[in-house]
Amino acid sequence: MLLPTSTDVSADDTAEQVRSAQQGDPASFALLLDRHYAGMLAVARRLLGSRPDAEDACQDAAITAFSRIGELRDPGAARSWLHAIVRNNCRTMLRARVPVPVGVAGENLLASELDDPVARIERSAMRDWVWHAIQQLSPAAQTVALLRYFTSNNSYEQIADLCGTPVGTVRSRLSEARRQLAEVLPRVHDERHGGTVALRAERQQEAATILSAVPDGARLNKVAARWAEDMTFWWPSGIRTIGREPVFAVMRQDYESGVGARITGVLAGSGVTIWENAFINPPEDPYHCPPGGTWLLREKEGLVREVRLLHTPRPPRF
């Protein structure tokens, strides 16, 4: 469970727990979740059957509920609200279930399409606390948590491609991320979170500046000075190149072909930055580039040493 507790809670305390959780009290959220978790799991097991898949759906629901608790208008509706989040997660998992010859169950599922944790957290009074807590996770756990809960290319398989790890490793790291969050969130509740906000704003500006500098090669090298000259870049095809120039050359080629790029989201953590962008293709060549991409930038000693790019799948063509 995201924030485990063994304390018994009476039915009359539900409304107070919701109000306290909405004001940023982690213990109240833990009590609320503890009281309803068995019911959430029962809903998931009825829909999915498999206990591991059901537990995944409930754990993802806990993350979503934590980020959206401020939007629950009727405290007395907490049970139905939590169950609705679980059902939505289960439906997403069922839609994604396709026969595969090998792999891990659920590796292709996407996090809830109707829930946007980033937008929810940005509108929540707890947003800075949550982002600050995520930065305290171990590097491996932090990366998969950011990709899973706060990006669009977030299936287990896509995260595995971005991280260069097996799907099973992604699953185990997500489990570890949830465990660490359960410990970290209460501990950092009263800490100052301004540094987290400032870092994200700084990385957002950096991403936008790099993309805007693509037409000017000299300026591009200057604004991307944080990218090590001998950095490793992993392309969606699996090809690896060394240095900044191969990446910049492709960006310039796309620009010269009339393709634009717009940053749609930036996440910043300890030693990792994640970009999401949309490609804007010219009308005469609408399929020049995929719809978008997710960039995973790994940093060491202040420099970006490795970048992995994953393209957003193209919609089917009829």
N, C-alpha and C positions, 0 to 999 in steps of 0.2 A: 504494500500500500504506500501511496505517496507520502503521507504523514501519519504513520501508525500510532495508535494509542489503544490502551486496554480499558479506559475509563468508561463506566456505564453512563448512559445519557437518557433522561426521561423525555417523553414525547413533548412535554410542555416547554422544554428547553430549545426546541428546534429553531423557533423564530429568533431567539436571542443569539443562538450560535451563528445563524446566517448574518444577522446585523453586525456581530463582532468580527466575523470573517471578512465582511465587506469593508470594515474599518482597518483591516490589515492584521488581524490576530491569527497567527498560524495554528495555535492550539484549538481555537474554535473551529477552524476548517477541518482539522484532524478529527475532532469529535463528530462533526457533521458527516464526514466521509466514513468514519468508522461505523457509525450507526446505520448507514445505508449501503455499505459496501456489499454485504451478503445479498441484498436484493438486487444490486447492480450485477453481481456475478451470476445470479440465478437467471436474470433476463438474458445475459450474454450466452449462457450455456444452453438456454432454450433455443436460441437462434443459431448458434454456431456448433453446438455439440462438443467440440474439442475443448478441454479445459485450458490448455496453453493458449489457444486463440482467444478464448473467453477472457482469460486474465489479461492478455495484451489489450483487448478492447476496453476493459475496465481501467487499466492503468493509463491508457491514452485518454480515456474519459476523465480521469482524475486531473490530468494536466490541463485539459480543456476547461473543466469546471473551476479549477483554481484561477485560471486567467480570466474567466467570465463571471465570477461570483458577484461582481459589482453590478451586473445587469439583471440579477434575479430580483424582480420587483415585489413578488409575493413570497415572503419567507416561508409561509405555510406550504408552498408548492415545491419545496426542495426535493422531495422524493421523486415526484413525477418529472421534474426538470433533470435530475441526474439520470433517471431511467431513459429519458428521451435522448440524452447525449450518448448513452451506451447503445441504444437501438440504432442511432444514426451511424455510429462507428461499425456496428455489426453489419448493417446493410452495405456499407462501403466495402467491408471485407468480403461479403458474399458476392458482390458484383465483380470483385477482382479475382475470385476463385476460378482458375482455369487449370486444366490438367497439365502438369509439367513432368518431364521424365525424371529429373533429379532436383534437389534443392531443399529449402526449408519452408515449411508450411507458412503461408502469409508473406512470403518474400516480395511479392509484387503488389501488396496492398498499399493504398495511399491513406494518409491521415485524412480525417473527415473533411470532405469537400465543402461542407456548409459552414465549417468553423474556421476562422482565420485567427489563430492565436496571436500573431503579431499585432493585428488591428485591435484585437480585444485588449491585449496588455497595454497598448499605447493609450487606450481610452480608460484604463483602470488606474485607481489611485495606488495600486500595488506594483505598477510596472517597473519602477526603478529598483524596487526590492527584488523582484523576480530576476531581472537582468543581472543585478549584482550577484545573486545567488548562483546563477549559471556560470558566471566567471570564476567561481570558486571550485567548480568541478575539476576532476583530473582532465588533462588535455584530450584523451581519447573519448571519455564520457561526454565532455563538453561539446566536442565536434559533432558526434552523432545526435545529441539532444537538439542542438541548434538546427541541424539538417532535417531531423524528423518532425519537429514541432513548429518550425518557423520558416520553412522554405516550401516551394511548390513541387520540386522534384524530390519527393520524400518517401518513395517506396523503399523497402529494405534493399532491393536490387540496385536502385539508383544510388542510395547512400553507399552501398558496397563499392560501386564503380567510382564514386567520388573519393572515397577513402582508400581505395586500392586494397580492400580486405575482403575475405569471404563473407557471405550473407550471414552465416552463423555467428561470426564475430560481431557483426552489427547488432544482432539480436541480444547477445550477451552484454555488449557495451550499453545498449539502451536500458537493460535491466539494472546495470550498475549505476547509470545516470539517475534513474528513479530513486535507487537506494540512497545515493549521495544527496540528492535534493531533499529527501526526507530529513536528513541530518543538518543540511546547510541552511535551509530556509528559516527555521526558528533562530538559529545562531546569529544570522546577519540581519535580523529584522530591524535592530536599532542602529545599525551602522550607517555612515554617510554613503550615499550612492551616486554622488555627483560625478565621480570619475568615470563611472560606467556610461553615463549619458554623454559626457564629453568625448569619450573614445569613440562611441558609435557615430556621433556627429562628425568627428574628424575623419573617420574612415568613409563616411557617406560623401563628404566633400572631396576626398581623394579620388574615389571612384568616378564621380561626375567629372572631375577635372581631367583625369586620364582619358576618358572617352571623348571629351570635347577637344582634346589636344591631338587626336589621331591625324587630322590633315597636316599637321606641322610636325615632321619627324624630329627636329631638333628640340622643340618644346616638349614633345612626348617623352623623350629620354630624360628631360629635366624634371618633369612632374612625376615621373615614375622612378625617381632616384631610389626609392625604398625597395625596388625590385632589384635583387642582386644580379650583377652582370652574368654570373654563371648559374643562374636559377634553372631549375628543371621544370619543364612544362609538359603535362600529360594531356594529349588531345583526346576528344571523345572516341576516336578510332583506336586508341591504345598506343598510338605512336608517341614517342618521347623526344623532345628537342631540348637543347641546352642553350641558355642565353635569352635575353629579351628580344633580340631582333627578329627571330622567326615569328614570334607572337605579334609584334608590332607590324611586321610585313603583311600578315594576313589581315590585320585590322585595317591597314591602309588600303589593301586590295578591295575589301568589302566596301569601304567608304567610296572608293573610286567607281565601284559598280552601282553606286546609288543607295547603298544600305545604310540605314541609321541605327543607332543603338541608344536605348534609354534605360537608365538604372531604375529598377522597380523595388529594390530592397537591399539593405546592407546590414549585416550582423557583425559585431566585433566581440571577440573573446580574448582570452589569454593565449597569445601566440597563434591566433587564427582569425581570419576575416572571411566572410562569405558574401559574395555579390550575387544578385539576381538581376538579369537584364532582359529587356524585350528587344528583338530585332525588328526593324521597320523596313521591309523590302520595298523596292520601287514597283509601281503599278505594272510595268512591263515585264517584271521578273518576280512574281509574288512568292516563288518558292526558292529564291536564291539562298536564303538562310533559314534555319529552323525558327520556330516562334520565339525562342529565347534560350537562355543558358544560365547555369549555376556555376559559379567560380569558387573554388575552395583554395584560399591562399594560406599557406603555412609559413610562419615567421620564426626566425631565430636571431637573437641578438639585434632586434630592430629591423632586420631585412627580410623581405619575402624570398624564401629559398626554394619553395615548390608551389606550383599552381596546377590544379586539376580542373578541367572544364567538362561539364556534362550538358549536352543540348536537351532542351525540352522537346519531347516527342511531337512530331507533326500530327495534326488531326487527320483522320482518314480522308482520302480523296474519292469522291463518288463520280 
